[in-house]
Amino acid sequence: MKNIIISLIFICITPLSVFAQFPVEEEDEYYEKEWALGIMMNTYGGTIGGASVRFSKKFFYEHKIEESLGVNSGKTKVTRGRVGEIKNERKYHSLSIEFLNIKHPKEQRRQTFTGEGVVYGKRNRLYAIRPMFGKEWIIFKKARKQGVQVNVIVNAGPSIGLVTPYLLKYKNDDGEIVTEQLTYDQFNTIGPRIEGTGSFAESLSQASVIAGLAFKTSLSFEFGVNKRSITGIEAGIMADIYTKEVEIMASADNRSYYSAMFLTFFFGGRK
C-alpha cells in the first residue's frame, strides 16, 4: 500500500513542471467559497482509510466603519466591513473535519476456521476525528475550459482519538460463545478457537477518548471542467500526536505518535 501511494504522489506532482513551463493565460472566473467531500487512502488504514469534508473561503480583511448619528448628538455607530482582498489574492482559509481509521503497521489479518478475517494480537481499534483549520495557496490557476489547478494546503487542529476494544468471539471450555477483549496470553492459548469479531455497536459502547493534535500538508490537483464544480486528488503527509500511548497491538511496539502518507479523491463545488 505504501509503495502504491508513493507512486501516485509522484504521478500527481510530475505535472508541476509542465505548468511551470506553460503558464495559463486565460484564467477561470473569480470564486469566493468552495466545499469538497473526499475519500482517503492512507498508510494508516488500508484502501479506504477515511473520509473528509472541507470548506474554503477567500481571505479578506475587515476595517471599522464609524458613522455619525447626528451633528449635535456626539454619538457614532461603529460597524465592521470588508475592505477587499489582501495582497495575496490566491490565499484561502479552510475548515475541515476528517474521520480516519488508524491501524498499527504490524497488523496482519488472518482467517479463522469459520472463514472470517481477524487480526491476531490486536487489542484496540483507534479512530481519529480531526476538526482542522488551514490555509490554501493557489500555485497554478486553471484555465477557463481546461487545465489543472494546483493548490498547497497546510492544516492543523485537535485530534480526538476514539479507542474501542477489539472484541473477539470464541468458545470457552464449557462450549459457550464468549465475546471479549483478549490479552496477550489468551491469544496464544485460545487462538485456534477464535471464530470472528464482535459487533461494532458493542465495541463502541466501551469506547474511551484520548486527546491529541493533528497536522497535515499536501498538494491538491483540481481537474473539474465545470466552472462551478470541482473534482480532483490531494496528496501529502499527515501526523497525529496523542497525550499518551495507544495500545493497538498486544505484543508490538505501540506509540503515541502516528504519521502517514495519504491520497484523497474529492469532489465538490464553488461560488
N, C-alpha and C positions, 0 to 999 in steps of 0.2 A: 504493500500500500504506500509506504514512504517513497519508494522509487517511482511509482506512478505519479504521485503528487509533485515530486521534484521535476519530472519530465513535463508535466502540464504547466507548471510555473514557468519553466524555461521557454516552452512554446508561446506562452502568453506574453512574456517580456520581449521576445525577439522582434515583434513589430515596432517597438520603440525606435529602433534605428531607422526604420523606413519612414516613420513620421517625422523624425528629425531632419531627414534629407529633403522631404517633400512636404513643406508646411501647407496647411489648409488655408485657402484664401477666402472661400465662401462659408461663413460660419452659420450654425443653426441660430434660430432666434432666441432671444433672451428668456430665461426661466428663473423663477424665484424660489420655488419649492419643488421637492422631489420625494417620493416614497418608493420603497422596494421591499419585496419579500424574497428570502433566499433559502436554499437548501445546501447544506455544507457537507463536504468530505474533509476529513482531517486525520492526522496520525494519532489523535486521541482515541477515536471511536469507530473506525472502520468506514465502510462505504457511505453510509448516511450517518454522520456523526452529530448533526444538529440542525437547527433552523434559526432564522433571524428575521427581524422586522426593523427597517431603518427609515428615518425621516430626516431630510436635509433641508436647510433654509439658507438663503443668501445672507452674507454677513453685512449688516448695516450698523451705523452708529446713530445715536439719538442726541438731541440737544434740548435745552429748556426754552420754552416759548412763554414769555411774560406778556400778558395783555392787561391794559388799564381798564378798570371797571367804572371810570368816570374821572373827569379832570380834577374835580374837587374832592373826590372820595378818598384819595390816598391809598386805595386798595388795588391790588393786581391779582390776576388769575394766572397761575403757573401750570402749564401742561408740558408734556413731553412729545416731541415729534421726530420723525425720521428725516434726517438731513439728506442722506444719499449714501452711496456706496463708499467704502473705504478705498484706498488707492489700489489694493489688490482686488480687482473686480472678479477674479476667479476663485475666490475663497468662500467656503460654506461652513456653517455649523451643522452638526448632525447629532441626532439622538437615536439610539438603537437599543433593542433588547434581544439577547441571544439565549437559546436553550441548547446545552451541549451535554453529551454523554462522554464522560472522561473514563477511559479504560487504562489499566496498567499495561506497560509494554510487554510483560511476560504472560499475559493471559493467552491460554490456548483452549479452544473449545473441542470437546470430545463427545462422542455419542455414548449414551448409556445402553443397557441391554434392551430398553424399550424403544430405542431409536431417537430419543430426544437429546439435543445438544446441551451440555453443561460445561462450565469452566471449573475444573477441579482445583481446589486450593483457594477459591475466591471467597472472601468474607463479606464484602460490601460492594454496592454499586455507588458511584459518585456522579451526580448530575449537577451541572453548573447553570445558574440563572444569572445572566450578566447584563444589567442595565448600564449602558455606556454613553459617555459624552465624547464627541470627537470633532475633528476639523478635516476638511477636504480641500484639496487644491487641484484645479484643472490644469493638467500639464499640456495636453493636446486636445483642442476642441473639435468636435465632429462637424463635418460639412453638412449642408442643408439636406442633401439627399443620399449621402454615402459617407464612408469612413468610420473611424473608431474614436471615441472619446476616452482619454486616459486620465485617471484621477489618482492622486496619492491620498491615502486616508490614514489617520492616526487616531486611535481610540483608547480610552482608559475609563475605569469605573470599578464599582464593587463587584465581587464575585460571590454570589450566595450559593454555597455548596450544600446540596441536599444528599445526605448519606443514608441509603436504605440498605438493610441487611439482605444478603444474598441467600434466600431461603431454598432449601433442597428437600425433596420428598424421598423417603427411603423406608424400608421395612425394618422395624426393630426386632429384638429377639423373640417377641411374642407374636410376630407376624402382622402387627398393626402398621398402617401407613402413618408416618410421622413427618411433619414439616417444620424444619428449624434451621437456624444458622449453625454451621458446623465449625468445630475447632480444627486446628492442625492435626491433632492426633486422630480425630474422628474421620478425617479424610483418608487416613492410612488404614483404619480398621474396617470401616463400613463402605468404602468406595465402591466395591462391586455391587452393593445393594442399592445404590442411588438410582432412582427412577426418572427424576426430572426436577424442574424448578417449581417453586411455589407461585402463587398468584401475585401479580403486581400490586393489587389493592392491599393484600395482607402485608406485603413488604413496605408499602408506602405508609401504612398505619403505624409502623415502628420507626419512621424516619427521624433523623436528627439534623440540625442545621449547623454549619460551620461558616464563619465569615472569612472573607479574603478580598484580594484585589485582582483585577484583570487588566491586561494590556494587549493591544493588537495594532499592527502596522501592515499596510497592504497596498497593492496597486489594483485598480478596477478598470475593466475594459468594457465599454458600453457599445453594443452593436445594433441597437434599435433603429429601424428605418423610419418609423413614425415619429414625428416631432414631439408628440405628447406621450409616447410610451418608451420604455427602456427595457433592454434585455442584455445580459452580459455576464461576465465572470469576475470574481475578485480573488486574488491570490496573495498570500503573505504568511506571516508568522504570528503566533499569539502565545500568551502565558497566563497562568493562574497561580497565585501565591496565597496560601491559607495560613491561619494563625497557629495551626498545629498539624501534625502528621495525620494523613488519612489512611486508615488500614483497608486497602482494597484486597490484597492477597495475604494469605496466612503465612506463607513461607518466603515470600520475595521481599525485596528492598522497597518498602513503602516510603513515601515522601510527603512534604507539604508544598512542593513546587512542581508544576507540570507545564511543559512547553510543547508546542506542536506547529507543524505547517498545515495550511488549510487551503481549500479551493471551494468557493461558493458560487453556485449558479443562481442568478437573481433576475427578477422581472418586476416592473412597476410602472409608474407614471410621473409626470411633472407638469407644472403650470407656472 
